[in-house]
Amino acid sequence: MIIIASYKNKAEPLVESIKKYTPHEKFVVVDSDGVGGYCIKSYLRGIKENPDDEYMFLHDSMLVKDDKWLDRFRDKNASFVAHSIFKIIYDNEVQRKYAQSICPDGEYAVFGPIFYAKMSALKKIIPYMEKHPPADVIELRGWERALGNICYHEGIAINSVYGEFNYDNVANDRIEGLKKYFLMRS
């Protein structure tokens, strides 16, 4: 099941690209504006309303570019696969305190958070999502770090399709399978 967090229902380009390249995959669009808590609450609603054994979590600021995009995540044969990861550093002190209030520091953060997870991993992650939904953009960006922290402390290995996050490669569309747009939203 693909869960798309959409801000003000702007997921149509992503939806069309999923239909074009992987028409057999089930997906749901959850408007994050309607549920609050940014993509984290959208992901939670998608999980609760669409029970499955595995999920792919995307933002509406993405496009699918080929028919192998989801296989790149599944072929890792892991319970948790990030789009990409980065060493945990914080943008500011507010973000650090928020992320560490969810779970103490681990090693890597999860870009986006855009990721694939099996329910075996999500059972350990969901309680944190329910207890600590982000209230603003600083906290949402803190969730990239918090998700890495949670995986580290819950013993969930973080695999990654695209390795360490490389802004130039992502921003200039030099990765296979998925294109990410950097939208400045408040």
Sequence and secondary structure as in RCSB ss.txt:
>XXXX:A:sequence
MIIIASYKNKAEPLVESIKKYTPHEKFVVVDSDGVGGYCIKSYLRGIKENPDDEYMFLHDSMLVKDDKWLDRFRD
KNASFVAHSIFKIIYDNEVQRKYAQSICPDGEYAVFGPIFYAKMSALKKIIPYMEKHPPADVIELRGWERALGNI
CYHEGIAINSVYGEFNYDNVANDRIEGLKKYFLMRS
>XXXX:A:secstr
 EEEEESSS  HHHHHHHHHH TTS EEEEEHHHHSSHHHHHHHHHHHHS  SEEEEEETTEEE STTHHHHHHT
T SSEEES EEE   SSHHHHHHHHHHS   SEEESTT EEEEHHHHHHHHHHHHH   SSHHHHHHHHHHHHHH
HHHHT   EESS B  HHHHHTT SSSEEE      
